[in-house]
Amino acid sequence: MDREKLFASSLEMIDELKQEIINSNIIDCGPRLELVEQCIYISFDHGMAVNHLLTVDLPVQSLVLLRSQFEAVVRSYWLLFIASNNEISNLNFGYTFEEQFQLDKYPMVSEMLDKLSKADLLAKPVIDHLCAFKKIHLKQLNSFVHTGKQSFTRDTMGFSDEMLTILMRQSNNLITVAAQIMLAHSVPDNQKFINYLTGKYRQCFYLDEDVDLKTKARVEKYFSDGYLK
């Protein structure tokens, strides 16, 4: 499948998943799940934007949004499992002018992941994948956000088609990770839809079996040797 058709298929997948969630009967779990749902739809929109930016050859900008998408997904899991009732209450604000200037005191992505990974959760396999994503990609993504070295390097070097395809697939991985929360709270539990979707749109996802083992070993060696701490 050529790149243009692959990106079109990716957007079709996102729309199908979003419609499935909209049509699902979601359990009413109060303000906590309402905030989680908001967070998930924000991550969905980020993911759609990543895909659209890639189709118009704006990969640096898509990487900036991938960083925001990643944090939105992590935040949704933190809101569901870790955030205190007081933190949940404080996020239900009244849209006043003054509130727009109040300092956001909520934890950053590293702290959220640390707390999630230490908790005894059924979602641990998902959390482990998010921790792995953070370990390998977060510093580079932060560099794009802050117009650091990665921005200048990639603006000059460009991206191969393979890199752009992997970027799209990883963004889609995050979309399904977010969607899993909502599908788990549907009646009946509809998490099996993720398996159906990854089968139907297999080329739109970056799964464990797609990882190049030689590249993975090389990256792990950098961490073990202390270069990328």
N, C-alpha and C positions, 0 to 999 in steps of 0.2 A: 504493500500500500504506500503510495507516495505521500509526502509530508502534508500537502494541502488536503487530501482526502482524510488523512489520519486526524488532523486537527478538526476537521468538520465532524468526523465520527466522535471525537472527544466531546465537542459541544453538544452533540445529540445525546451522548451518554449522560452528561450533567443534567440536561433538561428532563430526561426520562427519570433519573433518580429524584430530582426535585419534585416532579409531579407525583411520584410514588409516595413521598413523604406528605405532600399536601393532601393527597387522597386517603392517607392512613388515619385510623382512629387513634389519636394520641391520648394517653392517660392524662387526666388533669392532676398534676402533682404540685400545683401552686406556683408561687413566684420563682422558686429555684429553677424549675424546669422551663418556665417562661423565659428566664434570662439565658439559660442554656440554648434554647431554641433560637433566640435572637442572635446569639454568638455563632451558632451553626450557620444561619442564613448569611451572616456577614462573611463567614469563611467560604460559603458557596459562591457569593458574589466575587470575592477575591479570586477564587479559582476560575470562574468564568472570565474575569478580566485577564488573568494570566494567559489563558488560552487565546483570547482575542488579541492580546498584545503580541503573542508569538506569531499569529497569522499575518500580522502586518509588519513583521521583522523588527520588533522592539524588545529584544530579549533582556537587555539590561533593566528596562523598566518592569518587565515581567518578574525578574528576580527580586526587585524591591517589593513587589506585591506578594511574592511567594513567602517572603519573610513575615509579612503581616498575616498572611493566610495561616502559616504555621502557628503563630502565637494565638490566633483566634481559635484554632482547633485545641491547642493545649489549654487555653482559658476555659473552653467549654467543659473539658474533663475536670479541671480544677473547681469550677463552679458546681458541678454535679457532685463531686466526691469529697472535696476538701474545704471549700469556703464555709466560714461560720455563718450562722443565721444573721448575725449583726452585719457581716460583709455583704450578704445578700440583700438585706434591708437597705443598706446605704447605696446600693446600685439602683434601687427603685426611686430615682430622684424626681423632682417636681418641675424640671425644665425651666427653672428661674434663671434670670440674667446672672445673678451672683454665683450660681452653681457652676457656670461655665469657667470660672476662674479658680475654683477650688482644686487643690493638689490631689492628684490620683495617687493614693497610697497603697494600691494593691500590688502584690508580688510580681516580679518580672518572670520571664519564661523559665529561666534556670531554677529559680526558687520553686516555682509551681511544679516543675518536673521532678525536682528533688523530693518534694512532699508526696507527690503521686507515686513515685517509685518506692518510697519507704512504706506506703500504706498497703495493707493486705487486701488487694482488690481483685475481683474476677476479671477486670479489664487489664490485668498486668501484661499480657502479650502485646496489647495495643500500646501501653505505656512504654514498654521496652523498645518498640519500634520508634516511638517519638523521641525517646532518649538517644537512640542511635542516630536519628536524623539530626538532632541538636548537636551531638558530638562531632559529626563529620561536616555539617553544612553551615552551622549558625554563624561562625566567625566570618566566613566568606559572604554570607547573605547580609550581615551587618555592614560589611565593607561596601556593598552596593547601596545600602540604605543611606550611608553617610558619605557617599561619593569618595570612597577610599581607593586603595590601590587596585582592588579587583575591578572597579568601574573603569579606570584608565586602561588597565591591561586588556580587558575584554572589549572595550570600545575600539582598541587598536587591532587586536588579534582576531576578533569576531568569534563565532561559535560554529562548530560543525553541525551538520544535520543530526548526527547521533546525539550530541549534547542537548540540542533543542528538543528532540523527541523524549529524552530521559527527563528533562525539566517538565515537560507537559505531563508525563506519566506520574512523576512524583507529586505534582500538584493534584492530580486525580486521586492518588492514594490518600492524600489528606482529606479530600472531599468525602471519600467513602468512610474514612475514620470518623469524621464528624457525623455523617449520616447514620452511622451505626447506633449512636446514642438515641436518636429519634425512633429508629426502627425497633430498638429494644424496648421502647416505651409505648409501642403501638399494641393494639388488641385486634387480632392475636400478634404475638411477637413475630416480627417480620424481618429479622436479621438475615434470613436465608436469601432475601432479595439481593444482598451484596454479592453472594456467590453466583447468583444468576447473572448479575450485571458484569462481573469480572469475566465470566465465561463468554457472554455475548460480545463484550468489547475488550477482549483479552489484550489486544495491541495498544490499548489506551492506558494500561497499568504497568507499573514497574514492581514486579513481585520478587520474592527472595530468589527464585530460580533464575532470574534475569541478571543477578549481580555477577560481575566478572570477578572470579575468585583471585586472579593474579592482582588486579587493581585493589581489591579489598585487602589482601595481604600486605601490599605496599603501603596503603594508608595506615593500617594497623601498626606497621613497623615504625612509621613516623611518630605515632602516639607513644608507642612503647619506648622509643629512643628519646622521647622528651621534646621533640621539635614542635608539636602542635598542642601543647597543654594550654 
